[in-house]
Amino acid sequence: MSLLIPGETCWRTERADRAAFLIDTEAYFTALADAFQKARRSILILGWGFDPRTRLTPDGYDGPADPDEVGRVLLRIACGKPEVDVRLLIWKSALPISATQEFFPHKARKWFRNTPVKFRLDDQVPMGACHHQKAVIIDDRLAFVGGGDIAVDRWDTPGHLEQDMRRIMPDQECHAPRHEVMMMVDGAAARAVADHFRERWRTGTKGEVLAPPEDAGGDPWPDHVPPHLLHPRVSIARTHPAWRGAARIEEIGRLALRCIAEARDTIYLENQYFTSPVITEALARRLGEPDGPDVVLIATGRSPSWFDQLTMDHARGAMVWRLRAADVFGRFRALYPTTPAGSTIIVHSKTSIFDDRVVRIGSANLNNRSIGYDTELELAVEADHDEARIVVSAFRDRLVGHFMGVTGDTVSRTRAERGGLAAAIDHLNRDGRLKPIDPKRGSPMQAFFANLHLGDPSDPSDAWRPLRRRDRLFRQARELAAPPRPDPSGGA
């Protein structure tokens, strides 16, 4: 039985002709640069942040006016091909967030002022919430969805080198190594993502309705990217808060719990944050089963911002302690990646893989906000035949292997020899590039923030009522911790 159920665990399911997984931002930005040039009717960009100075192909540095800056690329397209409608809808970030981005994307409005590029900032979310969705759609024919933002501190390769001058930013400083994952789809699945953008544009601009573009033919799929899956069934899942009469949408959270409950052998999670008691309790329940799945969590060792350290890292520590206590059979690993020299790699990916069956790639973190307070967008594919299952398994093994400097094939062989993914990591991680997350005891203030999940609301109704939030979260977690009720009908 499929886990992708429209109206329950996803919004829509559509077939794509092709799907590809893009590991790290070098692959994503290179594919974007190619697809932009092939646009015939429209380029639609939906983002949490956007910096027009972002370089798409930073193989060398040629000065501040380098032609691969994304803002200049979009302007050249919009001015040189007036038939291409270029639109960006970006979250109107709060002042503390804007300050960390040098007040981009607010400055981007000036960058595109009096040009054909239509740039809008969207503030139609509750106070304290954010639009966190990240998507790019070309001609309604090709869509990118995942965790990657188009920003100056995102570019990196799967090598995650200790020093890489291609990670240079406009201030001439180099940013830290960073891991991202995106999914690329075409066909009906891409048109569905475009439909989502148009609805977001309507609400974000308070009523402007966009029609789908006329079909101009062509194929914007990047020439250098081979598809990983052919004709997959793709789901589009969302989070949207209950606000101003709009119903709460929690498809992503429902799909996460469903996938955790149905996993047989392996639950692999890459995520920036891990603070949800509800997700944690669902995982703890599976770890308590004698024949349950391995659970491997890859996250950042320590968040780069002080606010995230205060609100997310210490709350994550409590979740890791809970899972280690539940791990009576030794199947849980919580790890963070480093370079060979020991520097932390920032994990910004929001990717989940369940067995060789389901891949989920999107913008949602494993925290409370992403389940009911912020807006989120995710694509998922469910392998429905042997060839697709091989692809899903190989993708997961490649992700795991690249953190340890080994190939996906090596991970696959070792997993078969050692009896599982956790044991394979233990065997292959000889130089310690994947390190255990150490949930250290924090200060009284840090414990206060963590216990009440301050900065991590689960719903607009509890955004400013932390005691209500804590009671709600732990009530839901207790329900998951309870043993399953027997089926009174005696059915299977």
C-alpha positions as CSV (number, residue, x, y, z in Angstrom):
1,M,0.0,0.0,0.0
2,S,1.4,3.4,-1.0
3,L,2.5,5.9,1.7
4,L,1.8,8.8,-0.7
5,I,-1.9,9.5,-0.2
6,P,-3.2,12.8,-1.6
7,G,-5.2,14.7,1.0
8,E,-3.4,13.0,3.8
9,T,0.3,12.5,3.5
10,C,0.7,14.8,0.4
11,W,-1.1,17.4,-1.6
12,R,-0.9,15.8,-5.0
13,T,0.9,13.0,-6.7
14,E,2.0,13.3,-10.3
15,R,4.2,11.3,-12.7
16,A,7.5,12.8,-13.8
17,D,9.2,11.8,-16.9
18,R,12.6,12.1,-15.1
19,A,13.9,12.7,-11.6
20,A,17.4,13.3,-10.4
21,F,19.0,13.8,-7.0
22,L,21.5,16.7,-6.8
23,I,24.1,16.2,-4.0
24,D,25.6,19.5,-2.8
25,T,25.2,23.0,-4.3
26,E,27.8,22.7,-7.0
27,A,25.5,20.2,-8.7
28,Y,22.4,22.4,-8.0
29,F,23.8,25.7,-9.2
30,T,25.4,24.2,-12.3
31,A,22.1,22.7,-13.2
32,L,20.3,26.0,-12.6
33,A,22.7,27.9,-14.8
34,D,22.0,25.5,-17.7
35,A,18.3,25.4,-17.2
36,F,18.0,29.2,-17.0
37,Q,19.5,29.6,-20.4
38,K,17.0,27.2,-21.8
39,A,13.9,29.0,-20.5
40,R,11.4,30.0,-23.2
41,R,8.4,31.2,-21.2
42,S,9.0,31.5,-17.4
43,I,11.5,31.3,-14.5
44,L,9.7,31.2,-11.2
45,I,11.8,31.3,-7.9
46,L,10.4,30.7,-4.5
47,G,12.7,31.1,-1.5
48,W,13.4,31.7,2.1
49,G,16.3,33.9,1.1
50,F,17.8,35.2,-2.1
51,D,21.0,37.1,-2.8
52,P,21.5,38.3,-6.4
53,R,25.3,38.3,-5.8
54,T,25.3,34.5,-5.6
55,R,27.7,33.0,-8.1
56,L,26.4,29.9,-10.0
57,T,29.7,28.6,-11.3
58,P,32.5,30.0,-9.1
59,D,35.4,28.2,-10.7
60,G,37.5,31.4,-10.6
61,Y,37.0,34.9,-9.3
62,D,36.9,37.7,-11.9
63,G,35.7,40.6,-9.7
64,P,32.4,41.9,-8.4
65,A,30.8,42.1,-11.9
66,D,31.4,38.5,-12.8
67,P,28.7,37.5,-15.2
68,D,27.7,34.3,-13.4
69,E,26.1,36.3,-10.5
70,V,22.5,35.0,-10.4
71,G,21.0,38.5,-10.4
72,R,22.9,39.5,-13.5
73,V,22.0,36.1,-15.2
74,L,18.3,36.8,-14.5
75,L,18.5,40.4,-15.7
76,R,20.2,39.3,-19.0
77,I,17.5,36.7,-19.6
78,A,14.6,39.1,-18.7
79,C,16.0,41.9,-20.9
80,G,17.3,39.8,-23.8
81,K,14.2,37.5,-24.0
82,P,11.2,39.6,-23.1
83,E,9.0,36.6,-23.7
84,V,10.4,35.0,-20.6
85,D,8.5,36.0,-17.5
86,V,11.0,36.1,-14.5
87,R,9.4,36.2,-11.1
88,L,10.8,35.8,-7.6
89,L,8.7,35.4,-4.4
90,I,10.9,35.6,-1.3
91,W,10.1,35.7,2.4
92,K,10.1,39.2,3.9
93,S,12.5,38.1,6.7
94,A,12.4,39.7,10.1
95,L,15.0,42.2,11.1
96,P,17.3,39.8,13.1
97,I,17.3,37.3,10.2
98,S,17.9,40.1,7.6
99,A,20.9,41.4,9.6
100,T,22.6,38.0,9.3
101,Q,22.1,38.2,5.5
102,E,23.4,41.7,5.1
103,F,19.8,42.7,4.7
104,F,19.4,40.6,1.6
105,P,16.8,39.8,0.2
106,H,15.4,43.2,1.1
107,K,18.3,44.9,-0.9
108,A,17.4,42.7,-3.9
109,R,14.3,44.8,-4.5
110,K,16.6,47.7,-5.4
111,W,18.7,45.4,-7.6
112,F,15.7,44.6,-9.7
113,R,13.9,47.9,-9.6
114,N,12.8,49.3,-13.0
115,T,13.7,46.0,-14.7
116,P,11.5,43.3,-16.3
117,V,12.3,41.0,-13.3
118,K,9.3,40.9,-11.0
119,F,10.6,40.6,-7.4
120,R,8.2,40.4,-4.4
121,L,8.7,40.0,-0.7
122,D,6.0,37.8,1.0
123,D,5.1,38.5,4.6
124,Q,1.8,36.6,4.7
125,V,2.6,34.4,7.6
126,P,2.0,34.7,11.4
127,M,4.3,36.9,13.4
128,G,7.5,34.9,14.1
129,A,6.9,32.4,11.3
130,C,8.7,32.3,8.0
131,H,8.2,31.2,4.4
132,H,10.7,28.4,4.2
133,Q,9.9,26.8,0.9
134,K,12.7,26.6,-1.8
135,A,11.8,25.9,-5.4
136,V,12.7,27.0,-8.9
137,I,10.5,26.2,-11.9
138,I,11.3,26.6,-15.6
139,D,8.5,26.9,-18.2
140,D,6.3,24.6,-16.1
141,R,8.5,21.8,-17.5
142,L,11.3,21.5,-14.9
143,A,11.3,22.0,-11.1
144,F,13.9,22.0,-8.4
145,V,12.8,21.5,-4.8
146,G,14.9,20.9,-1.7
147,G,16.8,22.6,1.1
148,G,19.1,24.8,-0.9
149,D,18.8,28.6,-0.9
150,I,20.3,30.8,-3.6
151,A,22.7,32.7,-1.3
152,V,26.4,33.6,-1.2
153,D,27.3,31.1,1.5
154,R,25.8,27.9,0.1
155,W,28.1,26.7,-2.7
156,D,30.2,23.6,-2.1
157,T,31.2,20.3,-3.6
158,P,30.8,16.7,-2.3
159,G,34.5,16.8,-1.4
160,H,33.8,19.4,1.3
161,L,37.4,20.6,1.2
162,E,39.0,22.1,4.2
163,Q,39.9,25.2,2.1
164,D,38.3,26.0,-1.2
165,M,38.6,29.4,-2.8
166,R,35.5,28.7,-4.8
167,R,33.5,29.2,-1.6
168,I,34.5,32.9,-1.6
169,M,31.8,35.4,-0.7
170,P,31.5,39.1,-1.8
171,D,33.4,40.3,1.3
172,Q,36.3,38.1,0.1
173,E,35.9,35.7,3.0
174,C,35.4,32.0,2.5
175,H,32.4,30.3,4.1
176,A,32.5,26.9,5.8
177,P,31.9,23.6,4.1
178,R,28.2,22.9,3.6
179,H,26.0,20.0,2.6
180,E,22.8,20.4,0.6
181,V,20.5,18.1,-1.4
182,M,17.9,19.0,-4.1
183,M,15.6,17.0,-6.3
184,M,14.9,17.8,-9.9
185,V,11.8,16.6,-11.7
186,D,10.0,17.3,-15.0
187,G,6.7,16.5,-16.6
188,A,3.4,16.7,-14.7
189,A,5.3,16.8,-11.4
190,A,7.0,20.1,-12.4
191,R,3.6,21.5,-13.5
192,A,2.2,20.7,-10.0
193,V,5.1,22.6,-8.3
194,A,4.4,25.6,-10.7
195,D,0.7,25.5,-9.6
196,H,1.9,25.7,-6.0
197,F,4.1,28.7,-6.9
198,R,1.1,30.5,-8.6
199,E,-1.0,30.0,-5.5
200,R,1.8,31.3,-3.3
201,W,2.1,34.3,-5.6
202,R,-1.6,35.0,-5.4
203,T,-1.6,35.0,-1.6
204,G,1.8,36.8,-1.3
205,T,0.8,39.6,-3.6
206,K,-2.8,39.7,-2.1
207,G,-4.7,38.8,-5.1
208,E,-2.6,38.8,-8.3
209,V,-3.5,35.7,-10.3
210,L,-1.0,34.2,-12.7
211,A,-2.0,32.0,-15.7
212,P,0.2,29.1,-16.7
213,P,2.6,30.0,-19.5
214,E,1.8,29.1,-23.1
215,D,3.6,25.9,-24.2
216,A,6.6,26.9,-26.2
217,G,8.2,23.4,-26.5
218,G,11.8,22.8,-25.7
219,D,13.4,20.8,-22.9
220,P,15.0,22.8,-20.1
221,W,16.5,19.6,-18.4
222,P,20.3,20.3,-18.1
223,D,22.2,18.3,-20.6
224,H,24.9,17.2,-18.2
225,V,22.5,15.6,-15.6
226,P,21.5,12.0,-16.2
227,P,18.1,11.1,-14.7
228,H,18.2,8.7,-11.7
229,L,14.6,7.6,-12.1
230,L,12.4,7.3,-15.1
231,H,8.6,7.9,-14.9
232,P,8.5,8.0,-11.1
233,R,5.4,8.8,-9.1
234,V,6.2,12.1,-7.3
235,S,4.3,13.5,-4.4
236,I,4.2,17.2,-3.4
237,A,3.7,17.7,0.4
238,R,3.4,20.9,2.3
239,T,3.2,22.6,5.7
240,H,1.2,25.7,6.2
241,P,0.0,27.2,9.5
242,A,-3.6,27.7,10.5
243,W,-3.9,31.5,10.1
244,R,-6.4,34.1,9.0
245,G,-9.0,31.5,8.1
246,A,-6.6,29.1,6.3
247,A,-6.7,25.5,7.5
248,R,-3.5,24.0,9.0
249,I,-1.7,21.8,6.4
250,E,0.5,19.2,8.0
251,E,1.1,16.8,5.1
252,I,4.9,16.7,5.7
253,G,4.5,15.8,9.3
254,R,2.0,13.1,8.6
255,L,4.2,11.6,5.9
256,A,7.2,11.6,8.2
257,L,5.3,9.6,10.9
258,R,3.8,7.2,8.4
259,C,7.3,6.5,6.9
260,I,8.8,6.0,10.3
261,A,6.1,3.5,11.3
262,E,6.4,1.6,8.0
263,A,10.2,1.3,7.7
264,R,11.6,-2.2,7.9
265,D,15.4,-2.0,7.8
266,T,16.7,1.5,7.7
267,I,15.7,5.1,8.5
268,Y,18.3,7.6,7.2
269,L,17.8,11.2,8.2
270,E,19.9,14.2,7.2
271,N,18.7,17.4,8.7
272,Q,19.8,20.8,10.0
273,Y,17.6,20.6,13.1
274,F,16.3,17.7,15.2
275,T,14.0,19.0,18.0
276,S,10.6,17.5,17.5
277,P,9.4,15.4,20.5
278,V,6.8,13.8,18.3
279,I,9.2,12.6,15.7
280,T,11.6,11.6,18.4
281,E,9.0,9.4,20.1
282,A,8.0,7.8,16.9
283,L,11.6,6.8,16.3
284,A,12.0,5.7,19.9
285,R,9.1,3.3,19.5
286,R,10.8,1.7,16.5
287,L,14.2,1.4,18.3
288,G,12.4,-0.5,21.1
289,E,11.4,-3.3,18.7
290,P,13.7,-6.3,18.6
291,D,13.6,-6.5,14.8
292,G,13.1,-2.8,14.1
293,P,15.1,-0.6,11.7
294,D,18.5,1.1,12.1
295,V,18.1,4.8,12.7
296,V,20.9,7.0,11.4
297,L,20.8,10.8,12.0
298,I,23.3,13.1,10.3
299,A,23.2,16.7,11.5
300,T,25.6,19.6,12.1
301,G,27.8,19.3,15.2
302,R,27.1,22.8,16.3
303,S,24.9,25.4,14.7
304,P,26.8,28.4,13.2
305,S,24.5,31.0,14.8
306,W,24.1,31.8,18.5
307,F,20.3,31.9,18.2
308,D,20.2,28.3,16.8
309,Q,22.7,27.1,19.4
310,L,20.4,28.5,22.1
311,T,17.0,27.4,20.7
312,M,17.8,24.3,18.6
313,D,21.1,22.6,19.7
314,H,20.2,22.1,23.3
315,A,16.7,20.9,22.5
316,R,18.3,18.5,20.0
317,G,20.4,17.2,22.9
318,A,17.4,16.1,24.8
319,M,16.0,14.3,21.8
320,V,19.3,12.5,21.2
321,W,19.4,11.4,24.9
322,R,15.8,10.1,24.6
323,L,16.7,8.0,21.5
324,R,19.9,6.7,23.1
325,A,17.9,5.6,26.1
326,A,15.4,3.8,23.8
327,D,18.2,2.1,21.8
328,V,18.3,-1.1,23.7
329,F,19.4,-3.1,20.6
330,G,22.2,-0.7,19.5
331,R,20.7,0.5,16.2
332,F,20.8,4.3,16.7
333,R,23.6,6.6,15.5
334,A,23.5,10.4,15.8
335,L,26.5,11.8,13.9
336,Y,28.0,15.0,12.5
337,P,30.4,15.2,9.6
338,T,33.8,16.8,9.5
339,T,36.5,17.4,7.0
340,P,39.6,15.2,7.2
341,A,41.2,18.1,9.1
342,G,38.4,18.1,11.6
343,S,36.4,21.2,10.7
344,T,32.6,20.9,11.0
345,I,30.6,20.5,7.8
346,I,27.3,22.4,8.1
347,V,24.5,20.1,7.3
348,H,21.6,22.1,5.7
349,S,20.1,19.2,3.8
350,K,16.5,18.1,4.7
351,T,16.6,14.6,3.3
352,S,15.0,11.4,4.6
353,I,15.3,7.9,3.1
354,F,13.3,4.9,4.3
355,D,14.6,1.5,3.4
356,D,14.9,1.3,-0.4
357,R,11.4,2.5,-0.7
358,V,10.9,6.2,-0.1
359,V,13.1,9.3,-0.7
360,R,11.9,12.6,0.7
361,I,13.7,15.9,-0.2
362,G,12.5,19.3,0.7
363,S,12.7,22.3,3.0
364,A,11.3,20.9,6.2
365,N,13.5,20.4,9.3
366,L,12.8,17.8,11.9
367,N,11.6,20.5,14.3
368,N,8.3,21.8,15.6
369,R,8.2,24.8,13.3
370,S,8.4,22.7,10.1
371,I,5.4,20.6,11.1
372,G,2.9,23.4,11.8
373,Y,4.2,27.0,12.0
374,D,6.4,27.8,9.0
375,T,5.5,27.1,5.4
376,E,7.4,24.1,3.9
377,L,7.5,22.2,0.6
378,E,8.8,18.7,-0.2
379,L,9.0,16.2,-3.0
380,A,8.9,12.4,-2.3
381,V,9.2,9.4,-4.6
382,E,8.2,5.9,-3.7
383,A,10.1,3.1,-5.5
384,D,7.5,0.8,-7.1
385,H,9.8,-1.7,-8.9
386,D,13.2,-3.4,-8.3
387,E,15.2,-1.0,-10.5
388,A,13.9,2.0,-8.6
389,R,14.6,0.4,-5.3
390,I,18.2,-0.2,-6.4
391,V,18.5,3.6,-7.3
392,V,17.1,4.6,-3.9
393,S,19.5,2.4,-2.0
394,A,22.4,3.6,-4.1
395,F,21.5,7.2,-3.4
396,R,21.4,6.7,0.3
397,D,24.7,4.8,0.3
398,R,26.4,7.5,-1.8
399,L,25.2,10.1,0.7
400,V,26.6,8.2,3.6
401,G,29.8,7.3,1.8
402,H,30.7,10.8,0.8
403,F,30.9,11.9,4.4
404,M,33.5,9.2,5.1
405,G,35.5,9.6,1.8
406,V,34.3,6.2,0.4
407,T,32.1,5.3,-2.5
408,G,28.5,4.3,-2.3
409,D,29.4,0.9,-3.6
410,T,31.8,0.4,-0.7
411,V,28.9,1.3,1.7
412,S,26.6,-1.1,-0.1
413,R,29.0,-4.0,0.2
414,T,29.9,-3.3,3.8
415,R,26.2,-2.9,4.7
416,A,25.5,-6.4,3.3
417,E,28.5,-7.9,5.0
418,R,27.9,-6.3,8.4
419,G,24.1,-6.6,8.5
420,G,23.0,-3.0,8.4
421,L,23.8,0.6,7.8
422,A,24.8,1.4,11.4
423,A,27.3,-1.4,11.5
424,A,28.6,-0.4,8.1
425,I,29.3,3.1,9.3
426,D,31.0,1.8,12.4
427,H,33.3,-0.3,10.2
428,L,34.1,2.3,7.5
429,N,34.4,5.4,9.7
430,R,38.0,4.6,10.6
431,D,39.4,8.1,10.4
432,G,36.5,9.4,12.5
433,R,35.2,11.9,10.0
434,L,31.6,11.2,11.2
435,K,31.7,12.0,14.9
436,P,29.0,11.2,17.5
437,I,26.8,14.1,18.5
438,D,27.5,14.9,22.2
439,P,24.4,16.3,23.9
440,K,26.3,18.2,26.6
441,R,24.5,19.6,29.6
442,G,23.8,23.3,29.1
443,S,23.5,26.3,31.3
444,P,20.2,27.0,33.2
445,M,19.2,29.4,30.5
446,Q,19.9,26.9,27.8
447,A,17.9,24.3,29.7
448,F,15.0,26.7,30.0
449,F,15.0,27.4,26.3
450,A,15.2,23.7,25.5
451,N,12.5,22.5,27.9
452,L,10.0,25.0,26.6
453,H,11.1,24.8,22.9
454,L,11.4,28.6,22.8
455,G,12.0,29.7,19.3
456,D,10.5,26.5,18.0
457,P,6.6,26.9,18.0
458,S,4.4,24.1,16.7
459,D,1.4,26.3,15.8
460,P,0.3,29.9,15.8
461,S,-1.9,29.2,18.8
462,D,1.1,28.3,20.9
463,A,3.7,30.7,19.4
464,W,3.6,33.0,22.4
465,R,2.4,30.4,24.9
466,P,5.3,28.0,25.6
467,L,3.6,26.1,28.4
468,R,0.7,25.2,26.1
469,R,3.3,24.2,23.5
470,R,5.1,21.9,25.8
471,D,1.9,20.3,27.1
472,R,0.7,19.7,23.5
473,L,4.0,18.3,22.2
474,F,4.4,15.9,25.1
475,R,0.8,14.8,25.0
476,Q,1.3,13.9,21.3
477,A,4.6,12.2,22.2
478,R,3.0,10.1,25.0
479,E,0.3,8.9,22.5
480,L,3.1,7.7,20.2
481,A,4.9,6.1,23.1
482,A,1.8,4.0,24.1
483,P,1.7,0.5,22.7
484,P,-0.5,0.0,19.7
485,R,-4.1,-0.9,20.5
486,P,-5.2,-4.3,19.3
487,D,-7.5,-4.4,16.3
488,P,-11.0,-5.4,17.8
489,S,-11.9,-6.8,14.4
490,G,-8.9,-9.2,14.5
491,G,-8.0,-8.0,11.0
492,A,-4.4,-8.0,9.7
